[in-house]
Amino acid sequence: MVAGSKMLLGLLTVSVVISLGLGVAVLEQRATINNLGLPSGGGIKTYSAESSGSWGSVWAAEEVQENTLFVSGAASASADPEKVTITMSVETDSMSASESQQENAQKTASVRSALASAGIDADSIETVSYTLNQIREYDYDTRKYTFKGFKTTHMIKLEIDDIDSAGSVIDTAVAAGVNIVNSVSFGLSDETMNDLKMQALEAAAKNARDKADAMSRGLGVSVTKVLSASEGYTYSPPVRTYAAVAEESAGGSHTTEITPGSISVTAEINVVFETA
């Protein structure tokens, strides 16, 4: 055992003892007066602490586990996206609520028809939300709201497997009446996602074991077996970029370029090893 520093604060004494060989720490508190709101009569509370995430960070447990080594491991696996989800809206304004709705319905129908002509299955186009709201503008001079009309917004979503066609699908929708592209996101099939998780998990487990072996050599102990292990995952969608690019062609047309990155899955594993 290597004893840490003792610090005297009034009549409250706190001592910290760290067990380097076992990778745990014990914190003893002794309180001898009541005016600090602490137990009197030399009451003792004991906690265990484990390093977690970064140097110097600890967490409290109910009891000390001897002859154990706490290790975490992490690893990532990535793949190119297999599908793209596009969310976009038709937004119309009018002084009349019915006129705003009618115009929106006409434009949305045109968008659906244009997408169907472009090869998009009608069943894959879903309504995400539909709203009709008053447009009110605040006048700072009069400190009153002024009625400016009605706004109808119809948001739709579609999913396609052909990543390369995403830009042309957006162009088709915008030409037909869409005036807001809300989001473009990429994903993987369930099978591919599960494969990435397993790859990352296996590599994270190896990373944890390598750390445990290195730590045990440095501490002069040996790892005998695994007492417990738990895993977790984080998903990192690709950074998406999309922009209108002017094509220097005879027609002078513009196309929307969608450039996805890879999708990454990170596995994290926490392992408790027994040492001897």
Buried (B, 14 or more C-beta within 10 A) or exposed (E): EEEEEEEEEEEBBBBBEBBEBBBBBBBEBBBBEEEEEBBEEEEEEEBBBBBEEEEEEBEEEEEBBEBBBBBBBBBBBBBEBBBBBBBBBBBBBBEEBEBBBBBBBEBBEBBBEBBEEBEBEEEEBEEEEBEBEEBEEEEEEEEEEEEEBBBBBBBBBBBBEEBEBBBBBBBBBBEBBBEEBBEBBBBBEEEBBEBBBEBBBBBBBEBBBEBBBEBBEEBEBEBEEBBEBEBEBEEEBBEBEBEEEEEEEEEEEEBBEBEBBBBBBBBBBBBBBBBE
